[in-house]
Amino acid sequence: HRALLNMGLPPGWELAGDLSAGKGHGLPWLKNLSTPEATAATDDRYEAAFKMAPKDSQAFDGDGIPDFKTAILLRAVTPGHYLLPGVTLSDMFHPSIFARSAGRKVSVTAAPAS
């Protein structure tokens, strides 16, 4: 399956960067991040594509992965209350195969004056 991960960003938030494959430097709980086949980022979303196949499969000439871990850094630009949309993952050629996570409410406060 060629899987497409799609994460929408709420207004007032921006993508601060995606973390490269391997380990998230300074973030020890992020271990062994996967390398997407392709990524795309706009002001309102982040997308990453992965070749997914069962372990020991010869699909994609043995280059498919059974699961993946990816991470991005987000920056809240404006204080306020936001709903972070859920992430979707869908098969690029069979849209009836998909998964979706729940959205979450997030409150952002202004940094304390120094």
C-alpha positions as CSV (number, residue, x, y, z in Angstrom):
1,H,0.0,0.0,0.0
2,R,1.1,3.5,-0.7
3,A,-0.1,5.3,2.4
4,L,-0.6,9.1,2.7
5,L,-0.5,10.7,6.2
6,N,-2.3,14.1,6.3
7,M,-2.3,16.4,9.3
8,G,-4.2,19.7,9.2
9,L,-3.0,22.7,11.1
10,P,-5.3,25.1,12.9
11,P,-5.2,28.8,12.2
12,G,-2.5,30.5,14.4
13,W,-0.1,27.5,14.1
14,E,2.7,26.9,11.7
15,L,5.1,24.0,10.9
16,A,8.4,24.6,12.6
17,G,10.1,21.6,10.9
18,D,9.9,17.9,10.5
19,L,12.3,15.6,12.3
20,S,14.7,13.6,10.1
21,A,14.8,9.9,10.2
22,G,16.7,8.3,13.1
23,K,16.3,9.8,16.5
24,G,14.7,13.1,17.5
25,H,17.6,15.1,18.8
26,G,16.8,16.4,22.3
27,L,13.6,14.4,22.4
28,P,14.6,11.0,23.8
29,W,11.0,9.6,23.7
30,L,11.1,9.8,19.9
31,K,13.1,6.8,18.8
32,N,13.8,5.4,15.4
33,L,11.8,7.8,13.2
34,S,11.0,6.5,9.7
35,T,12.0,8.2,6.4
36,P,8.9,9.1,4.3
37,E,9.1,8.6,0.5
38,A,7.9,12.2,0.1
39,T,6.7,15.1,2.2
40,A,4.7,18.2,1.5
41,A,4.0,21.1,3.8
42,T,1.8,24.1,3.3
43,D,0.5,26.8,5.7
44,D,-2.5,24.6,6.7
45,R,-1.2,21.0,6.5
46,Y,1.6,18.5,6.5
47,E,1.6,15.3,4.4
48,A,4.0,12.4,4.2
49,A,3.9,9.3,2.0
50,F,5.1,5.8,3.0
51,K,5.4,2.5,1.2
52,M,3.7,0.0,3.5
53,A,3.9,-3.8,3.2
54,P,3.9,-6.8,5.6
55,K,7.2,-7.8,7.1
56,D,9.3,-10.0,4.8
57,S,7.1,-9.0,1.8
58,Q,8.6,-8.6,-1.7
59,A,6.3,-5.7,-2.4
60,F,8.2,-2.6,-3.5
61,D,11.2,-4.9,-4.2
62,G,11.4,-5.6,-0.4
63,D,11.5,-1.9,0.4
64,G,8.1,-1.6,2.0
65,I,7.7,-1.1,5.8
66,P,5.1,-2.7,8.1
67,D,4.8,0.4,10.3
68,F,6.3,3.8,10.7
69,K,7.0,6.6,13.2
70,T,7.2,10.2,12.1
71,A,7.1,13.5,13.9
72,I,6.9,17.2,13.2
73,L,7.5,20.3,15.2
74,L,4.6,22.8,15.5
75,R,4.7,26.4,16.7
76,A,1.7,28.2,18.0
77,V,2.0,31.8,16.7
78,T,-1.0,33.3,18.5
79,P,-2.3,32.6,22.0
80,G,-5.8,31.2,22.2
81,H,-7.9,28.0,22.3
82,Y,-7.5,25.6,19.4
83,L,-8.8,22.3,18.1
84,L,-5.9,20.3,16.6
85,P,-7.5,18.2,13.8
86,G,-7.0,14.5,13.9
87,V,-4.4,12.9,11.6
88,T,-5.6,10.7,8.7
89,L,-3.8,7.9,7.0
90,S,-5.2,6.6,3.7
91,D,-4.2,4.2,0.9
92,M,-3.4,6.5,-2.0
93,F,-5.0,4.1,-4.5
94,H,-7.7,2.5,-2.4
95,P,-9.4,5.4,-0.5
96,S,-11.8,3.1,1.3
97,I,-8.7,1.9,3.4
98,F,-8.0,4.6,5.9
99,A,-7.5,5.4,9.6
100,R,-8.2,8.6,11.6
101,S,-7.2,9.8,15.0
102,A,-9.2,12.0,17.3
103,G,-8.7,15.8,17.3
104,R,-7.6,17.5,20.6
105,K,-8.3,20.8,22.3
106,V,-5.2,22.8,23.1
107,S,-4.9,26.2,24.9
108,V,-1.9,28.4,24.2
109,T,-1.0,31.2,26.6
110,A,1.4,34.1,26.0
111,A,4.9,33.7,27.2
112,P,5.5,35.4,30.6
113,A,7.2,38.8,30.4
114,S,10.8,38.7,31.4
